[in-house]
Amino acid sequence: MRTLLEAGYTDVQAASTGEEAWDYLQKHRVDLLIAEWKLPGLSGIELIRRVRKREMHRHGIMIMATRKEAEDVLEAVEAGADAYILKPFSNDLLLAKVVEIERKLEPSRQALR
C-alpha cells in the first residue's frame, strides 16, 4: 500500500478480508483492485468474479496475486483479472506491473493517479 502511495496513487484502500473488500466495492467505484488469491472468507478469485459483474467496475483494472500454478493463472484470467502477479513478489515488482498495465490499456482506463 505504501509503495502505491509513494508512487503518486492518491486514494488507496486496504481490506483484510474478501467480505470487507466486497462491502467497500458495493459502495465505491475503484480504478484498480489487487486481490490476494487466499483471502479469509470470500476468496480473491470470487471477489474478482463478483466485481466484474458490476457495471460500476466494468473499466477497473483487476490484478490477481497468485501462486505459480498454471491453473490458478488461467482461472484468474477467466474470472476477469487483467493481469496476475506471481507470489512471492516485491513492492517494486507490484508497482512495475501496475505501470505496465496502465500503459497497455486505453486512455479511458488510465485514470489511476
N, C-alpha and C positions, 0 to 999 in steps of 0.2 A: 504494500500500500504506500509506504513512504517513497519507494522508488518512483511510482507514478506521480505523486505529488511534487517531488523534486524535479521531475521532468516537465512540469507545467500543466499537468492534468488537474483541474481545479475542484471538481465535485466527485470525490472518491468515497464510496461507502463500503463497509465490510459487513459480512454476516457470518455467524458461527455455525449456523445450520442451514439446511436446504429450506426448511419451513420459514425461517427468518428472512431469507433472501426472497422467497416466493411472496411473503406478505408485503415486503417492500416493493417488489416488482408489480404487484397488482395496483399499486397507487402511484408509481413513479415510472416515467419513461427513462430508459438508460441507453447510452450510446455504446457502452462496452460492458460485457459480462464475462468475467473469468471464473469458471466453475471448476471446482475440485471434484474429481470423479467420486471419491468416497466422502461425502458429507454426512454428518449424523442425520438420521431420519430420511428425509427426501434426498435422494442421490443427486449428484451434479448432472448426470445424464438425463434423469427425469425432469430436473429443473429446466434444462435447455429445451426439452420436448414441450413442456408447458409454456415456456416463454415464447417459443416460435409460433405457437397457435394464436398469440395475442397480436392484434393489429397494431397496437401502440409500440410494439417491439420489432416490427417487421424489418426495420432498417438497422437495428442494433447489431453490433459485432459480438459474436459469441466465440470464446476460446475455451477449450476443454483441456484441463491439466490431467493427463492420463499416464498410465503405465506404458511400457514398450510393447505391449501385446497388440498384434495386428488387428485382432477382432475388436479391441477396445477403440482403436483409432477409427476403424470402419464404422462402428456403431455411433461414435461421436459425430462423424460427418453426416451419417444418415439421419441423426437426430436434429441436425441443423447447425452444428458448430461450423463456423467459418474457418477455423484453424484449431490445431491442437499443439500442445507443448508437452514434451515428454518429461516425466519426473525421473530423477530429481533435476531441478533447473535453478539457475542463479537469477537474481533480480535483473542483472544486465541482459540475460537471455530473454527474460519475460518482456522487458522494455523493447528489445530489438524486435521481438515477434509482434508487439502492438504496432510499432512504427512500420514494419513491413506490411502488415495488413492495411493500415491506413493508406499507404502509398498505392496499394493494388486496387482498392475499392473506389467506386465512382465518387465524385465530389459530394453528392448528396449524403454520403455516409461518412464523410471525413470531418464531422463537427465535434470531435472528441475534446479538443483543447479549448 
